[in-house]
Amino acid sequence: MFSTVVSTFLNGTSFGSLAFVGATDTQLLLALSKAKETKTLQTIFPLWWPLGRNFMAPLGVLGITANIAAFYQTGERIWLVSAATHVATLVWTIVAMGSTIAKLQASRKTDPSDSIISLTRTRRLNGDKKSWRKGIIVSTQHITYRITSVRKCVV
């Protein structure tokens, strides 16, 4: 039972962290981008990203490990689904967001112009200015499914 408690805790912590980033930090970065606050973005992002990465990467790996352990302990496949969501989050961050993150990190040292503004504003899902809302809807559905999955296993 210990692994299911740990898995539920890590799933909740991951959900809370991703929800907080989506609801606050992302909105802050987009607002600064819209206001063309280049210097502020160049100061905040190189500090914010490593701190977030250093918290979320181990949380993701621990979540994967704990969910697999919970599966072995209980034999319930739903724990594998939860582990897969941790894997998907890590893969998405590395593959889909990696190049932009690297450019934003480097922009502080190499490019003091407004290019950081264009980086934060042009990376939309389909190049459509409103498609970021689709991403929020997909993320919300993913998070809702994850909560429902955890709740079914705990109750």
Disulfide bonds with the S-S distance in Angstrom:
none
